[in-house]
Amino acid sequence: MLSVKNLYKKYKQAEHASVDDLSFEFEKGRIVGLLGPNGAGKTTTISIICGLIGQFEGEVKVLGCDIKKEAALIKSKISVVPQQIALYPSLSCQENLLYYGNLLEIDGRILKEVITRYLEEFGLKDHALKQIKHYSGGMKRRANIIASLLNNPQLLILDEPTAGVDVHSRSMILNYLKKYNEAGNSVIYTSHLLEEAESICHEVLIIDNGKKVVQGEPSKLIGQYQTQNLQEVFIKLTGHQVRD
């Protein structure tokens, strides 16, 4: 799914590198968690993987393609669910999805069928014509995810997909991700909800200060560090200090 070797990125005027000699690999067909405290380098790493940052040192291959040489091909195979809601608030959910589908050049008939299916699957069918600004937090999150699924991506990257949502929306989102993965697709998932990551991820990578701290299956890491859960592993390895 993903191969990162000796990744290094330092922004201009920054005192320290955001990502510093980071190397790791994830196999296809898995749900994997990219975890770390605030400022650990998660967003920079994801931005590079998605082709949003072109200036960096090291090698990044996504689905077997080199991001420096085949960014356009990679972008056609992946999709991203950003932490911020990437929808136009004055448009209805259906209008937003039609707009994004047209940007992706999806055939009109197929696009309408796909939108109808996802609206029903995510419980938004009866709210399709309602403006996004009138949606609840959970409804916005679900619509945000639908927009990322229109091109049937092989790899879905999600940044805090359940932040600030109600219990029912969280359950629906997590259950869908499991179903999406069972169909053979891959998922990269970031979250500060360690209990959630422990329950859904086959494997996690914890980074801090731009460096790899540990990688492995949650259950094995819990046993290795003799803790009760993944959150205790996280605290044990990254410390108790509050991050800005």
Stockholm file with secondary structure:
# STOCKHOLM 1.0

chainA/1-244         MLSVKNLYKKYKQAEHASVDDLSFEFEKGRIVGLLGPNGAGKTTTISIICGLIGQFEGEVKVLGCDIKKEAALIKSKISVVPQQIALYPSLSCQENLLYYGNLLEIDGRILKEVITRYLEEFGLKDHALKQIKHYSGGMKRRANIIASLLNNPQLLILDEPTAGVDVHSRSMILNYLKKYNEAGNSVIYTSHLLEEAESICHEVLIIDNGKKVVQGEPSKLIGQYQTQNLQEVFIKLTGHQVRD
#=GR chainA/1-244 SS CEEEEEEEECCTTCSSCSEEEEEEEECTTCEEEEECCTTSSHHHHHHHHTTSCCCCEEEEEETTEETTTCHHHHHHHEEEECSSCCSCTTSBHHHHHHHHHHHTTCCHHHHHHHHHHHHHHTTCGGGTTSBGGGSCHHHHHHHHHHHHHTTCCSEEEEESTTTTCCHHHHHHHHHHHHHHHHTTCEEEEECSCHHHHHHHCSEEEEEETTEEEEEECHHHHHHHTTCSSHHHHHHHHHCSCCCC
#=GC SS_cons         CEEEEEEEECCTTCSSCSEEEEEEEECTTCEEEEECCTTSSHHHHHHHHTTSCCCCEEEEEETTEETTTCHHHHHHHEEEECSSCCSCTTSBHHHHHHHHHHHTTCCHHHHHHHHHHHHHHTTCGGGTTSBGGGSCHHHHHHHHHHHHHTTCCSEEEEESTTTTCCHHHHHHHHHHHHHHHHTTCEEEEECSCHHHHHHHCSEEEEEETTEEEEEECHHHHHHHTTCSSHHHHHHHHHCSCCCC
//
